Amino acid sequence: MTFALNVIISASLISFASWLSGRFPGVAGFLVAMPIATMLVLPLSYFEHGNPAHSIVLAKSILIAIPVSLTFFLPFLLSARLELSFWQAYGIGCALLPIGFFAHRFFMRLWFAA
């Protein structure tokens, strides 16, 4: 039941943001950038697993992942200067994510080693 509730809530939020982006892309961008997913995942994870220590590690991981994952957006920021198409910027952003993943692992081990 918990899994189904997670899917329904998540799918509804993503679908709403996608619909909203057609009418108000700035508002949709702000909504997607908010930590709504985190605010849903943390308590749902806690209720599902009942382990506060794991939920705290999850929150710390998210804290580190947010700025690191912003590497995905760098090509979009530089797209006009580098004359990148949407798909080129998207592809480069996806290629940067593994670098961000390894940076995330490094910082998690450095700052939050148990």
Secondary structure, DSSP 8 states (H G I E B T S, - for coil): -HHHHHHHHHHHHHHHHHHHHHH-HHHHHHHHHSTHHHHHHHHHHHHHH--HHHHHHHHHHHHHHHHHHGGGGHHHHTHHHHT--HHHHHHHHHHHHHHHHHHHHHHHHHHH--
